[in-house]
Amino acid sequence: MFKLILALLICFTPALAQKKVCFTIDDLPVVSYSISDSAFQRELTTNLLNKLTEHKVPAIGFVNEFKLYADANVNPFQVSLLKQWVDANLELGNHTYSHLDYNNTSLNTYGKEILKGEVQTRKLLAARNKPLQYFRHPYLHAGDSKVKSDSLERFLKTHQYIIAPVTIDNADYLFALAYHRAYVKKDQTLMSRIGADYLSYMEKVLHYFETLSAALFGRNIHHTLLLHANLLNSHYIGKLAEVYARNGYEFITLEEALRDKLYETPITKFGRWGISWIDRWALSQGKGNDFFKGEPAIPVYINELTK
């Protein structure tokens, strides 16, 4: 019996070990929905980082540096929020200066936004002998034509940036806006409902993209999960990490995730969409609407709360 159990463990352990994910968090320092109160923003950041540390999640945060300035002057408080990430030994990446949409601008303008958006982040990382090396497209808009996409990739390579893809896209931002509005109304019951439904939705999203990955590649890719630095995730990212752990996931850095050779899969279809890289690869391989069936729905009341 012991030998049988041992054999089963040997067989199944590699499969479990292949389930890996990197948590990537956009729109740093915080998504505050115009709440300028420093105590609120500090608590949001501290809670988020404490939970990431507690669950040993080596996340990376992507910065919009326009948030670090007030009347063209550096705002030390906002920079201090970013410094908390570095002090927690987490990575930072560039998300353009002002969250510019590449669909609606030229490469020349967009390139200037990228370089403008690296100044303070690069300083913070350099103080810890770390490079600034990752770039995340706002709205996941990476170029609506091959020419535009290739031009941006060349620019990024010239400036020694690595693109940070997303394999698990989701609507956390809608849940977050609904949660924020419940928070402003001090409606704890509604906040709890939104939080519970958020975790349920995110688990369904995980299973959905696992299914797509398996259908497309025959195995589960080392995933990159898109999240945002908002109050909802500040309160629930620990529980979200528990959801992933319960589903057999190991938390890894972006560098480790991108070692998965599946990220080298070519993209040959382009559009104005902001979709996951799994969707892009599927479209590039000629997959039709049937392939994408089963995407989890956002609860109706969430859509109503965010109108």
C-alpha positions as CSV (number, residue, x, y, z in Angstrom):
1,M,0.0,0.0,0.0
2,F,2.8,2.4,0.9
3,K,4.5,1.8,-2.4
4,L,1.3,2.4,-4.3
5,I,0.8,5.7,-2.5
6,L,4.4,6.7,-3.2
7,A,4.0,5.9,-6.8
8,L,0.8,8.0,-7.0
9,L,2.5,10.9,-5.4
10,I,5.4,10.7,-7.8
11,C,3.0,10.6,-10.7
12,F,0.9,13.5,-9.6
13,T,3.4,15.9,-8.0
14,P,4.9,17.1,-11.4
15,A,1.5,18.0,-12.6
16,L,0.8,20.0,-9.5
17,A,4.2,21.7,-9.6
18,Q,3.5,23.0,-13.1
19,K,0.7,25.3,-11.8
20,K,2.4,28.6,-11.3
21,V,1.2,32.2,-11.3
22,C,2.6,35.7,-11.1
23,F,0.4,38.4,-9.5
24,T,0.8,41.6,-11.5
25,I,-0.8,44.8,-10.1
26,D,-1.5,47.8,-12.2
27,D,-2.0,51.6,-11.6
28,L,0.4,52.2,-8.7
29,P,0.8,53.8,-6.3
30,V,-3.0,53.4,-5.7
31,V,-6.4,53.4,-7.4
32,S,-8.1,55.7,-4.9
33,Y,-11.1,56.9,-7.0
34,S,-10.1,60.5,-6.1
35,I,-9.8,59.9,-2.3
36,S,-6.8,62.1,-1.6
37,D,-6.7,61.4,2.1
38,S,-3.1,60.2,2.9
39,A,-4.2,57.9,5.7
40,F,-6.6,56.1,3.4
41,Q,-3.9,55.6,0.7
42,R,-1.3,54.6,3.2
43,E,-3.6,52.0,4.8
44,L,-4.6,50.7,1.4
45,T,-1.0,50.2,0.4
46,T,0.1,48.8,3.7
47,N,-2.7,46.2,3.8
48,L,-2.0,45.1,0.2
49,L,1.7,44.7,0.8
50,N,1.2,42.9,4.2
51,K,-1.1,40.3,2.6
52,L,1.3,39.8,-0.3
53,T,4.2,39.3,2.2
54,E,2.1,37.0,4.4
55,H,1.2,34.7,1.6
56,K,4.7,34.9,0.0
57,V,3.5,36.3,-3.3
58,P,6.4,37.9,-5.2
59,A,4.1,40.4,-7.0
60,I,5.1,43.1,-9.4
61,G,3.5,46.6,-9.5
62,F,3.2,48.7,-12.6
63,V,3.4,52.5,-12.0
64,N,1.7,55.5,-13.6
65,E,4.2,58.2,-12.5
66,F,1.8,61.1,-13.1
67,K,0.3,60.1,-9.7
68,L,3.7,61.0,-8.1
69,Y,3.5,64.7,-9.0
70,A,1.5,67.7,-7.8
71,D,1.6,70.9,-9.9
72,A,4.7,69.5,-11.7
73,N,6.5,68.9,-8.4
74,V,7.3,65.5,-7.0
75,N,4.9,64.6,-4.2
76,P,7.1,62.9,-1.5
77,F,4.1,61.1,0.0
78,Q,3.2,59.4,-3.3
79,V,6.8,58.4,-3.8
80,S,6.8,57.0,-0.3
81,L,3.9,54.7,-1.2
82,L,6.0,53.3,-4.0
83,K,9.0,53.0,-1.8
84,Q,6.9,50.6,0.4
85,W,6.9,48.2,-2.6
86,V,10.6,48.4,-3.0
87,D,11.1,48.0,0.8
88,A,8.9,44.9,0.6
89,N,11.4,43.5,-1.9
90,L,8.8,43.6,-4.7
91,E,9.4,44.6,-8.3
92,L,8.1,47.7,-10.1
93,G,7.4,48.2,-13.8
94,N,6.5,51.0,-16.2
95,H,2.8,51.5,-17.1
96,T,3.4,54.8,-19.0
97,Y,3.4,58.2,-17.3
98,S,-0.4,58.9,-17.6
99,H,-2.0,55.5,-18.6
100,L,-2.0,56.6,-22.3
101,D,-3.9,54.5,-24.8
102,Y,-1.7,53.3,-27.6
103,N,-4.8,52.8,-29.8
104,N,-5.3,56.6,-29.9
105,T,-1.8,57.9,-30.2
106,S,1.4,57.8,-32.2
107,L,4.5,55.8,-31.4
108,N,6.4,59.0,-31.0
109,T,4.0,60.4,-28.3
110,Y,3.6,57.0,-26.7
111,G,7.4,56.5,-26.5
112,K,7.8,59.8,-24.8
113,E,5.2,58.8,-22.3
114,I,7.1,55.6,-21.5
115,L,10.3,57.4,-20.9
116,K,8.6,60.1,-18.9
117,G,7.0,57.4,-16.8
118,E,10.3,55.8,-15.6
119,V,12.1,58.6,-13.8
120,Q,11.1,58.1,-10.2
121,T,10.6,54.4,-10.4
122,R,14.1,53.9,-11.8
123,K,15.5,55.9,-9.0
124,L,13.7,53.8,-6.3
125,L,14.8,50.6,-7.9
126,A,18.4,51.7,-8.4
127,A,18.7,52.5,-4.7
128,R,18.3,48.7,-4.2
129,N,20.5,47.8,-7.2
130,K,17.5,46.6,-9.1
131,P,16.8,47.4,-12.8
132,L,13.6,48.7,-14.2
133,Q,12.9,46.2,-16.9
134,Y,9.2,45.4,-17.4
135,F,6.5,47.3,-19.3
136,R,2.8,46.8,-19.2
137,H,0.5,48.3,-21.8
138,P,-2.4,50.4,-20.4
139,Y,-5.8,48.8,-21.3
140,L,-3.7,45.9,-22.7
141,H,-3.6,47.8,-26.0
142,A,-0.4,46.6,-27.7
143,G,-1.0,47.8,-31.2
144,D,-4.0,47.5,-33.5
145,S,-1.8,46.5,-36.5
146,K,1.3,44.4,-37.1
147,V,3.2,47.6,-38.0
148,K,2.2,49.5,-34.9
149,S,2.8,46.5,-32.6
150,D,6.2,45.7,-34.1
151,S,7.2,49.4,-33.9
152,L,6.4,49.5,-30.2
153,E,8.3,46.2,-29.6
154,R,11.4,47.6,-31.3
155,F,11.1,50.8,-29.2
156,L,10.8,48.8,-26.0
157,K,13.8,46.5,-26.9
158,T,15.9,49.6,-27.7
159,H,15.2,50.9,-24.2
160,Q,15.7,47.5,-22.6
161,Y,12.2,46.8,-21.6
162,I,10.5,43.4,-21.5
163,I,6.8,43.3,-22.3
164,A,4.7,42.0,-19.3
165,P,1.8,40.0,-20.9
166,V,-1.4,39.0,-19.1
167,T,-2.8,35.5,-19.4
168,I,-5.6,35.8,-16.8
169,D,-7.6,39.0,-17.7
170,N,-10.7,39.8,-15.6
171,A,-13.0,42.5,-14.5
172,D,-11.5,43.2,-11.0
173,Y,-11.8,46.9,-11.8
174,L,-15.6,46.7,-12.0
175,F,-15.9,44.8,-8.7
176,A,-13.5,47.4,-7.2
177,L,-15.6,50.4,-8.3
178,A,-18.7,48.8,-6.9
179,Y,-16.8,48.0,-3.7
180,H,-15.6,51.6,-3.5
181,R,-19.1,53.0,-3.8
182,A,-20.3,50.6,-1.1
183,Y,-17.3,51.8,1.1
184,V,-18.2,55.5,0.6
185,K,-21.8,54.7,1.7
186,K,-20.4,52.7,4.7
187,D,-22.5,49.7,3.6
188,Q,-20.6,46.9,5.2
189,T,-23.2,44.3,4.2
190,L,-22.8,45.2,0.5
191,M,-19.0,45.3,0.8
192,S,-19.0,41.8,2.2
193,R,-21.3,40.6,-0.6
194,I,-19.1,42.1,-3.3
195,G,-16.0,40.7,-1.7
196,A,-17.5,37.2,-1.6
197,D,-18.8,37.4,-5.2
198,Y,-15.4,38.8,-6.3
199,L,-13.6,35.7,-5.0
200,S,-16.1,33.4,-6.6
201,Y,-15.8,35.2,-9.9
202,M,-12.0,35.2,-9.8
203,E,-11.9,31.4,-9.2
204,K,-14.2,30.8,-12.2
205,V,-12.0,33.1,-14.3
206,L,-9.0,31.0,-13.2
207,H,-10.7,27.8,-14.3
208,Y,-11.8,29.4,-17.6
209,F,-8.2,30.4,-18.6
210,E,-6.9,27.0,-17.4
211,T,-9.3,25.4,-19.8
212,L,-8.3,27.7,-22.7
213,S,-4.6,27.1,-22.0
214,A,-5.1,23.4,-22.0
215,A,-7.2,23.5,-25.2
216,L,-4.6,25.7,-27.0
217,F,-1.4,24.2,-25.8
218,G,-2.1,20.9,-24.2
219,R,-1.0,22.2,-20.8
220,N,-1.4,25.0,-18.3
221,I,0.9,28.0,-19.0
222,H,2.7,29.7,-16.1
223,H,0.1,32.4,-15.7
224,T,0.3,36.1,-15.3
225,L,-2.7,37.5,-13.4
226,L,-3.9,41.1,-13.9
227,L,-5.0,43.0,-10.8
228,H,-5.2,46.6,-9.7
229,A,-4.0,48.5,-6.6
230,N,-7.4,49.3,-5.3
231,L,-9.3,49.0,-1.9
232,L,-11.0,45.8,-2.9
233,N,-7.7,44.0,-3.5
234,S,-6.2,45.6,-0.4
235,H,-8.9,43.8,1.6
236,Y,-9.2,40.6,-0.4
237,I,-5.8,39.8,-2.1
238,G,-4.9,37.5,0.8
239,K,-8.1,35.5,0.3
240,L,-7.5,35.6,-3.5
241,A,-4.0,34.1,-2.9
242,E,-5.7,31.4,-0.8
243,V,-8.0,30.6,-3.8
244,Y,-5.0,30.1,-6.0
245,A,-3.1,28.0,-3.4
246,R,-6.2,25.9,-2.9
247,N,-6.2,25.3,-6.7
248,G,-2.6,24.0,-6.5
249,Y,-0.7,27.2,-7.5
250,E,2.8,28.3,-6.6
251,F,3.5,32.0,-6.6
252,I,6.4,33.1,-8.8
253,T,8.1,36.2,-10.1
254,L,7.3,37.6,-13.5
255,E,10.8,36.6,-14.6
256,E,10.1,33.0,-13.8
257,A,6.7,33.1,-15.5
258,L,8.2,34.4,-18.7
259,R,10.7,31.5,-18.8
260,D,7.7,29.4,-20.0
261,K,8.4,28.8,-23.7
262,L,4.7,29.2,-24.5
263,Y,5.2,33.0,-24.2
264,E,7.2,32.7,-27.4
265,T,4.0,31.7,-29.3
266,P,3.7,34.1,-32.2
267,I,0.8,36.7,-32.4
268,T,-0.3,37.2,-36.0
269,K,-3.8,38.8,-35.5
270,F,-4.2,42.4,-34.3
271,G,-7.0,44.7,-33.4
272,R,-8.1,47.4,-31.0
273,W,-8.9,44.9,-28.3
274,G,-7.6,44.8,-24.8
275,I,-7.6,41.0,-24.2
276,S,-5.4,38.4,-22.7
277,W,-2.4,36.9,-24.5
278,I,-4.2,33.5,-24.5
279,D,-7.0,35.2,-26.4
280,R,-4.4,36.7,-28.8
281,W,-2.7,33.4,-29.4
282,A,-6.0,31.7,-30.0
283,L,-7.1,34.2,-32.5
284,S,-3.8,34.0,-34.2
285,Q,-4.3,30.2,-34.5
286,G,-7.7,30.8,-36.1
287,K,-9.9,29.9,-33.2
288,G,-13.5,31.0,-33.6
289,N,-16.3,32.0,-31.1
290,D,-16.9,28.5,-29.9
291,F,-13.4,28.4,-28.5
292,F,-14.1,31.3,-26.1
293,K,-17.4,30.0,-24.8
294,G,-17.9,29.8,-21.0
295,E,-16.3,33.1,-20.0
296,P,-17.6,33.8,-16.5
297,A,-20.3,36.5,-16.3
298,I,-20.1,39.5,-14.1
299,P,-23.0,39.6,-11.6
300,V,-25.8,41.9,-12.8
301,Y,-25.8,43.9,-9.6
302,I,-22.1,44.7,-10.1
303,N,-22.8,46.2,-13.5
304,E,-25.7,48.2,-12.0
305,L,-23.5,49.6,-9.2
306,T,-20.9,50.7,-11.7
307,K,-23.1,52.6,-14.1
